[in-house]
Amino acid sequence: MKVLADYHHHDLWESLELLCARLGWDLFRPIGMDWFDQGYWNHERKWHGDAIAKQYLQRWGTDENGKRHDLSHPDRYQNLITLDQAREDPPDIVISSLAHNHEGFGLFAAQVNATFGLQIGNVRFSAIDMAEDRWDLAKFGLISGKLPGPVPVPHVIYHQEFVGFDPKPPPRGLSMIGTRPDGQVDTWHDGKFRISSFVQCYPESPTYGALTGAALDAPDFDWRVYGAYGQAPMDHYSAGNIDTCLGVARAMQDSDVAWHAKAWSDGFGHVIHNWFSIGRPVFGFESYYRDQLAGALWIDGVTSFDIERRSRDEVVALLRQLEANPEMHLRMCDAAAARFREVVNFDEEEQQIRALFAQVLP
């Protein structure tokens, strides 16, 4: 089977590649501005013209033989397909993961007699968002989230697969030397109990004060804020950006506690799932995830701590308790990793997806 999908998120794309590998299918992303010029790719067209399309459709000088090196997953290459190539050798399945592309990709699928479906999972899940989804054009849905209304076509609710985020005991202040995924030998822990956040543009959020306030009360801990700061000014907690997903996994494994105080604009929730997969006590807003796939991972006092229901003093006291009590800390790490594997089973979800396609494919 040949699958065409609109590319916009590197971790979503990796998950689709992993799914297609399980199914024995080949996955392609569109390349070339013809997809935009002829009306198939329309993401953000209304507001930005062709600027956003150029980010995803223009060729790179390093593209070679219809493939692009995936810089965020250095061991992977993405298959590229032009509009002419897709017409000459059509895909069997077309998937759109962006609401503005649903109509155009649905039209293309109809023109080449392919089965069209929607992947929903890296957008916000609200009634307004769902109203944009063109289920009337789709034969199936792959949904990595909980939608606020009924889905009118055969579908599977599933978790986006990832690799490399394996359980590992926390360093607990030990300085370690080793080889990073990029081959560089480095010391990546400075001997302090480390609390890390991987929420993109977190310092722009009104909830950032929860971290900075706790950090002021516990300056002896190593507080790390990874990712972009957006329009917010840089501060001394900034740990910079990490270019590869395996680099993110290593930095998470080299942390003692996950600080994930996110309360806005999550899609599937790669970061929160990554944290639980590795196995770290998660400090954050449980209520935000209550109606999302990651909600089942939160068990207060067992796998996580809800900072919304606790004072700053209580939060800092819990962090100090984890540092002082290795048995409690390791128990929570193990519980978080075990809970992830209780809730998420990629092998079982593969069978559900196989059954879905057996139902909808001609």
C-alpha positions in Angstrom: 0.0 0.0 0.0 1.1 3.5 -0.8 0.1 6.3 1.6 0.2 10.0 1.1 -0.1 12.3 4.1 0.3 16.0 4.6 3.4 16.7 6.7 3.4 19.3 9.5 4.7 17.8 12.7 7.9 15.7 12.9 6.7 13.5 15.8 3.4 12.9 14.2 5.2 12.0 11.0 7.5 9.5 12.9 4.4 7.9 14.4 2.9 7.5 10.9 6.1 6.0 9.7 6.2 3.5 12.5 2.5 2.6 11.8 3.2 2.1 8.1 6.2 0.0 9.0 4.0 -2.2 11.1 1.5 -2.5 8.3 4.1 -3.0 5.5 3.1 0.2 3.8 5.1 3.0 2.2 4.5 6.6 3.4 5.0 9.7 1.3 4.8 13.5 2.0 4.0 16.0 -0.8 6.9 18.1 -2.2 6.8 21.0 -4.6 4.6 24.1 -4.7 2.3 22.6 -7.3 0.4 21.1 -4.4 -0.3 24.6 -3.3 -0.7 26.3 -6.7 -3.3 23.8 -7.8 -5.3 24.1 -4.6 -4.6 20.9 -2.7 -2.5 22.3 0.1 -4.3 25.1 1.8 -3.0 25.2 5.4 -2.9 28.8 6.6 -3.5 30.1 3.0 -6.2 32.5 4.1 -3.9 34.3 6.5 -0.3 33.8 5.2 -0.7 33.2 1.4 2.0 30.8 0.3 4.5 31.5 3.2 3.5 28.5 5.3 3.2 26.2 2.3 6.8 27.1 1.4 7.9 25.8 4.8 6.5 22.4 4.1 6.5 22.0 0.3 9.7 23.7 -1.0 12.6 21.5 -1.9 15.9 21.5 0.0 19.3 21.3 -1.6 20.0 18.2 0.4 16.9 16.3 -1.0 18.2 13.4 -3.0 16.5 10.6 -5.0 13.1 11.5 -3.7 14.1 11.4 0.0 14.8 14.0 2.7 16.9 13.4 5.8 14.8 13.9 8.9 17.0 16.1 11.0 14.9 15.6 14.1 15.2 11.8 13.7 18.6 11.4 12.1 18.2 7.7 11.4 15.1 8.3 9.2 14.5 9.5 5.7 11.2 10.8 4.4 9.8 9.8 1.1 8.9 12.8 -1.1 6.4 12.8 -3.9 5.5 15.6 -6.4 2.0 16.2 -7.7 2.9 14.8 -11.1 4.4 11.7 -9.6 1.3 11.2 -7.4 -0.9 11.5 -10.4 1.2 9.1 -12.5 1.6 6.5 -9.7 -1.3 7.3 -7.3 -1.4 6.5 -3.6 -3.9 3.9 -2.3 -4.6 6.0 0.8 -4.6 9.7 1.4 -4.5 11.1 4.9 -4.9 14.7 5.9 -4.0 15.9 9.4 -4.7 19.6 9.0 -8.3 20.9 8.8 -7.5 23.5 6.0 -6.1 20.6 3.9 -9.1 18.3 4.3 -11.0 19.6 1.2 -8.0 19.7 -1.1 -6.6 16.3 -0.1 -10.0 14.9 -0.2 -10.4 16.2 -3.7 -7.1 14.7 -4.8 -8.0 11.4 -3.3 -11.2 11.4 -5.3 -9.4 12.3 -8.5 -7.0 9.3 -8.2 -9.5 6.9 -6.7 -7.7 6.7 -3.3 -9.3 6.1 0.1 -9.4 9.3 2.0 -9.3 9.7 5.8 -8.5 12.2 8.6 -5.8 12.0 11.2 -6.8 14.1 14.2 -4.3 14.5 17.0 -2.1 17.6 16.8 -4.8 20.2 17.0 -6.9 21.4 19.9 -9.9 19.3 20.6 -12.9 21.7 20.8 -16.3 21.9 19.2 -15.0 24.8 17.1 -12.1 22.8 15.8 -14.3 19.8 15.2 -16.7 21.9 13.1 -13.8 22.5 10.6 -13.2 18.8 10.1 -14.5 17.4 6.8 -15.8 14.1 7.9 -18.2 14.3 5.0 -15.3 13.6 2.7 -13.6 10.9 4.8 -14.0 7.1 4.8 -12.1 6.7 8.1 -10.5 8.5 11.0 -7.3 7.9 13.0 -7.8 9.9 16.2 -5.1 10.4 18.8 -7.3 12.3 21.3 -10.7 12.6 22.7 -13.2 14.6 20.6 -16.1 16.5 22.0 -18.7 15.0 19.7 -19.5 11.8 17.7 -17.3 10.8 14.7 -19.6 9.9 11.8 -17.1 7.4 10.1 -15.3 4.3 11.1 -12.4 5.3 13.3 -9.9 4.2 15.9 -8.8 6.2 19.0 -5.1 5.5 19.4 -1.8 6.8 20.8 0.9 8.1 18.4 3.8 5.7 18.6 7.4 6.8 19.4 10.7 5.1 20.2 13.7 5.9 22.3 11.9 7.1 25.5 12.8 4.0 27.5 12.6 3.7 31.3 15.8 4.6 33.1 16.6 5.2 36.8 16.9 8.9 37.7 20.4 10.2 38.1 19.6 11.7 41.6 22.4 14.2 41.5 25.1 11.8 40.2 27.4 13.4 37.6 27.6 11.1 34.6 29.9 11.1 31.6 29.0 9.4 28.4 28.3 9.6 24.7 25.3 11.6 23.4 23.2 10.6 20.4 25.2 13.0 18.3 28.5 11.2 19.2 29.8 14.0 21.5 31.2 12.9 24.9 29.9 15.2 27.5 29.1 15.7 31.2 25.4 16.4 31.4 24.6 16.4 35.1 26.1 18.8 37.6 25.5 16.9 40.8 22.2 18.6 41.7 18.6 17.2 41.8 17.3 18.2 38.4 13.8 19.4 37.6 13.2 19.9 33.8 10.4 21.3 31.7 10.0 20.7 27.9 6.9 22.9 27.3 7.6 24.9 24.2 7.3 28.7 24.9 6.4 28.0 28.5 7.9 31.3 29.7 5.2 33.1 27.7 2.5 31.4 29.8 0.9 32.9 32.9 1.6 29.6 34.6 5.4 30.1 34.3 5.4 31.7 37.7 4.6 28.4 39.2 8.1 27.2 38.2 10.0 30.4 38.9 8.3 30.7 42.3 9.2 27.2 43.3 12.7 27.7 41.9 13.2 30.8 44.1 12.3 28.7 47.2 14.5 25.8 46.1 17.6 27.4 44.5 19.7 24.4 45.4 17.9 22.3 42.8 18.9 22.3 39.1 16.0 23.9 37.3 15.9 23.5 33.5 13.6 25.0 31.0 14.1 23.5 27.5 12.7 24.9 24.3 11.9 28.3 22.8 11.0 31.3 25.0 8.9 32.9 22.3 8.5 36.6 23.1 9.4 36.2 26.8 12.9 37.4 27.9 15.5 34.7 28.5 16.4 33.9 32.0 19.0 31.7 33.8 16.7 28.6 33.7 17.0 28.4 29.9 18.6 25.1 28.8 18.2 25.8 25.1 16.7 23.8 22.3 17.5 20.2 21.5 17.6 19.3 17.9 16.8 15.6 17.9 14.0 13.6 19.6 16.6 11.2 21.0 18.4 14.2 22.5 15.1 15.1 24.2 14.9 11.5 25.5 18.4 11.6 26.9 17.7 15.0 28.6 14.5 13.6 30.1 16.4 10.5 31.3 19.0 12.8 32.9 16.3 14.6 34.9 14.9 13.6 38.3 11.5 15.2 38.1 9.2 16.2 35.2 7.7 19.7 35.5 4.9 19.8 33.0 2.7 22.7 34.0 0.9 23.0 30.6 -2.6 24.2 30.5 -3.1 25.3 26.9 -2.9 24.2 23.2 -1.9 20.6 23.6 -2.7 18.1 20.8 -1.9 14.5 21.3 0.6 15.4 24.0 4.0 13.9 23.0 5.9 15.5 25.9 3.6 14.3 28.6 3.5 10.7 27.1 7.3 10.8 26.8 7.7 11.7 30.4 5.5 8.9 31.6 7.2 6.4 29.2 10.6 7.2 30.7 9.2 7.1 34.2 9.5 10.3 36.2 7.2 11.9 38.8 5.2 14.6 36.9 4.3 17.9 38.5 1.7 19.8 36.5 -2.0 20.6 36.0 -4.0 17.3 36.2 -7.3 19.0 35.4 -6.0 20.1 32.0 -5.5 16.5 30.9 -8.6 15.1 32.5 -10.5 14.9 29.2 -7.5 14.0 27.1 -5.7 10.7 26.3 -2.9 11.5 28.9 -5.5 11.9 31.7 -5.4 8.2 32.5 -1.7 8.5 33.3 -2.2 10.9 36.2 -2.6 9.2 39.6 -2.0 11.9 42.2 0.7 10.8 44.7 1.5 7.7 42.8 2.7 8.8 39.3 2.2 12.6 39.6 1.4 15.6 41.7 -1.2 18.2 40.8 0.3 21.6 41.6 -3.1 23.3 41.0 -4.5 21.9 44.2 -1.3 22.6 46.3 0.4 25.7 47.6 3.9 26.6 46.5 5.2 25.6 49.9 3.5 22.2 49.5 5.0 21.7 46.0 8.5 22.6 47.2 8.1 20.3 50.2 7.2 17.4 47.9 10.2 18.0 45.7 12.5 18.0 48.8 10.8 14.8 49.9 11.6 13.1 46.6 15.2 14.3 46.8 15.6 13.1 50.4 13.8 9.8 50.0 15.3 7.7 47.3 12.8 4.8 47.9 9.8 7.1 47.4 11.4 8.7 44.3 12.3 5.4 42.6 8.8 4.0 43.5 7.1 6.9 41.7 9.5 6.6 38.7 8.6 2.9 38.4 4.9 3.6 38.9 4.9 6.3 36.1 6.6 4.0 33.6 4.4 1.1 34.6 1.2 3.2 34.3 2.2 4.2 30.8 2.5 0.6 29.8 -0.8 -0.2 31.3 -2.6 2.6 29.4 -0.7 2.5 26.1 -0.2 -0.7 24.1 1.0 0.0 20.6 0.7 -3.7 19.6 -3.0 -3.8 20.6 -3.7 -0.6 18.8 -2.0 -1.9 15.7 -4.6 -4.7 15.6 -7.4 -2.2 16.0 -6.0 -0.1 13.1 -5.6 -3.2 10.9 -9.3 -4.1 11.5 -10.3 -0.5 10.7 -8.5 -0.6 7.3 -9.9 -4.1 6.6 -13.3 -2.5 6.9 -12.8 0.6 4.8 -10.4 -0.3 2.1 -11.8 -1.7 -1.2 
